[in-house]
């Protein structure tokens, strides 16, 4: 018998206010475990190709895994999935703070939300049940205000709250979800889907103890890992994700000037460490039971126009808000980040949309008449802050960008679509496939669009972490195509597994948790005595099922390609004159996957994965 799970899913229909608790078979968890894998199966079964992201029939799924409620480092995470307004296919994002364990302890493995409320509501989930609460008094509040208001409403400080801001209410395509005011489920526009359902937030607090196969062994592993990861993750704890900025810049992996630039040494030095710590003087902001605390808490007092206090910019924000727009003032980036957090928008897609618009302006594709009188230029921190506000509130020129970069480009016309750096409608994150060639097949086939978290192969290439159990005990060789398709495939399966177990990805990628550590924890929690191969099969199965969702939604192999800009070689720097052999890498990847030469999973492959019904 598999332990560590409740085998119960909570279903809420906001249209008719019905609530149902569904008993689920154990085999479902052995096939997909939880989190990303379980959510993908639900989306496959319940959200067909004709359902649009903002249709009431679309689902929003909150899912956890066996690690929640155990005390194992990295347990704070949860997965939220839906059909994305940016890609019109499978979308998901991961959040932290304290929501994962808080939800798990209510007695459920997942929450399925469907329908649309007639007026604003939030869900209050406690032991074994849920209440649909009026949210009209908090509609319009920013994310921080919402969290505080709900905690006051419920009179329970320990409650964890996942909330949208004004951007989600206005269906901004890149709207995110804020958790407890310091963690953000950023990508794929999950906040917009919540907004389309008039759902302001989900609050959870439970007191139930999840069943464990060997509670003493789980406690021992937790103590040992807390000590080990605290030591190995010291740099991440002291310097946060900004510590990676200069490393990524060194290898040509950080985007500059909306992917037009090659080197930006002076600007990078002002955004990365040690400048970040010297200027912003951050403090660690840990999620529950985290020995690292990678999030930063910052306070800016002056200049007054950049005054802000709260979660500081991460690496992705420094790169996508800062470097992509040539803004080298870390205080300006912190202020833009603060607006993104409060309004509830993804800093990656927001920064990309702004950089794209500046390039369009520079090329003459749009003018001041289109921008409401704004002069769009590189390196203007005040402009970036203004556009962040406009995007989050769907006002002025920002209302166009709020549709997402690809849709905005199509409305602009004049060839603007060719400038967009995306896959399947999701903007590239802050890692460049021209530097890390494994990102070519990784981005091209990522089931949620261009995404470094559905793989993280760039961190093997840049020597951030290793995976000896999967054949990568050390840094790979740059610009050598021989192993990049294999690296992409294995890391996609690995991250799908991690997001199905629901562990913070920074535990292995930065803090030193090994795949063997993960296996030992899983077996102690569940009592299953699995091997690494059996665990990895779950990741492979989940990834392939999500591929089938992409294909069904019309986002299949025809979208497995790089934007034109990725074939423009650098004129200077580490990747000078280098262009990835994209076609070869993608074809190699298909072959390694066991897909056909067109990129479709074969019946033989699906049968091997136990997906005979989907073959």
Secondary structure by P-SEA (a helix, b strand, c coil): cccccccbbbbbbcccbbbbbbbbbaaaaaacccaaaaaaaaaaaccccccccccccbbbbbbbccccccccccccbbbbbcccccccccccccccccaaaaaaaccccbbbbbbbbcccbbbbbcccccccccccccccccaaaaaaaaaaaaccccccccccccccccccccbbbbccccccccccaaaaaaaaacccccccccccccccccaaaaaaaaaaaaaaaaaaaccccccccccaaaaaaaacccccccccccccaaaaaacccaaaaaacccccccccccccccbbbbcccccccccccccccccccccccccccccccaaaaaaaaaaaaaacccaaaaaaaaaaaaaaaaacccccccccccccccccaaaaaaaaaaaaacccccccccccaaaaaaaacccccccccccccccccccccccccccccccccccccccccccccccccccccccccccccccccccccccaaaaaaaaaaaaaaaaaacccccccccccccaaaaaaaaaaaccccccaaaaaaaaaaaaaaaaaaaaaacccccccccccccccccccccccccccaaaaaaaaaaaaacccccccccaaaaaaacccccc
